[in-house]
Amino acid sequence: MSTATAPVNSHRRALKSGFAAAVGTTIEWYDFYVYATAAAIVFPSVFFPELDRGLGTLASFGTYAVAFFARPLGGIIFGHVGDKLGRKPALTITLLLMGIATTLVGVLPGYATIGIWGPILLIILRFGQGLAVGGEWGGASLMSVESAPPRFKTFYGGFTQLGNPLGALMASGAFWILAAMGDDVLMTWGWRLPFLFSIVLIGVGFWVRYRVEETPVFEAKIEGHQQSTPILFALKNNWWPMLLGFGIIAMSSGGYVLATTFVQNYATSPEIGLAASVILGAMTIASFVEAVVTLPLAWLGDKVGAKTIMILGSALSLVAVIPLVLFIDNHNVAMIYLFVSVLRLTLSGAWAPLSTLMAQMFRPQARYTSMSLSYGIGAAVWGGLSPAIASGLLAATGNFWTVIAFFGLLALLAILGTVFAPQHSDTAPATGSLNARLDTTAVDTRASGAAER
């Protein structure tokens, strides 16, 4: 009779799972940021030409926000699948859904061709993207974190976080190249190419995801056990850490959107008049910087603590955004390039450890649903509304310092949520009924040593 109680969390298994998570999230975030970039630069004139620049931008950001409000629903749907059937099937479905929605945006006629149906269909497809991302991030995070040895969870969780800068790099790089070809190319047919390229990426991602194993935590603690409906368990037992998670992602979602999408729109507005190629170039280089530092920051999180990195990242991001805005106002191109990268570096501190920090806030049962719902609601509020709030503040006051103050509020919420976030261990044995445990906050170092070998 076997005495093993759980599969071994080996580095080989963790690396394989981490790679699959990175590939999948890169594709998902590429699709997401292709839309975000187009919403900031192209969609106001393609889908809302009847409105002036300001109203067209607000309408475009409105379609952008739709995906954020679809995320909680995606978290519930795919969290249920992931908690009941496994992380792998849920992630396969989200990847296909995102790819189909993004590719269809690439062939969608504009307002000049089909009138109001253009924006309507755009909103529907954006909603599909939101459902996919709502279920993707939590599952990909669990795929990498739950497969990792206990003392290396933040590092392997960083593979999931690596998908964001890589996806942003690909998206902004694609539009940078198109912008260099001239506005006529970009605004007529060129903007469609990055969307259509998604179909190739989805094929690659599906192949990688199909080959990955289910996570050890699901196999040992969830699969085959009696459990309640995940969403009901989450709301009853995990409401407090879910509320803290809502605050934690204020900076990594809302602050990140302000530092990317809103800054692009602000820099290229008629009032500022910066060339689109300048800000797109800066964003592309910054995405590369973010991709380079993500795993080292995650590794550092295992050494000094994920919370420490998260708090420093949020605080320093507030410090970095102020000179960036001043340099944009003065058209100082060299310093714009520098400080866009500096800001993305500090934001990486609030992003790189996020998968592990939030995964360990919840016990294994209903973890996928709890994590995805907390992240999805936070992203809907902070990520979805931040560009509109910032645009409204700027329009109402004509003073960018109101936007900086709002950025500071996001940083404060993220810091407070991080300070009070609980952290549980996956090494404690599961109970037969999977009832909530109160003794899982300490890592069993003897077990972790065996697992790392």
CORMONOR-V618460 format. One record per run of one state. SS is the DSSP state (a for helix, b for strand, c for the rest). FROM is the first residue (numbers start at 1). LEN is the number of residues. If there is no record, write none. Layout:
SS,FROM,LEN / SS,FROM,LEN
This chain:
c,1,10 / a,11,31 / c,42,1 / a,43,4 / c,47,6 / a,53,32 / c,85,2 / a,87,20 / c,107,4 / a,111,4 / c,115,1 / a,116,30 / c,146,4 / a,150,31 / c,181,2 / a,183,14 / c,197,1 / a,198,13 / c,211,5 / a,216,7 / c,223,7 / a,230,8 / c,238,1 / a,239,29 / c,268,8 / a,276,29 / c,305,1 / a,306,24 / c,330,3 / a,333,17 / c,350,4 / a,354,6 / c,360,7 / a,367,31 / c,398,3 / a,401,20 / c,421,24 / a,445,8 / c,453,1
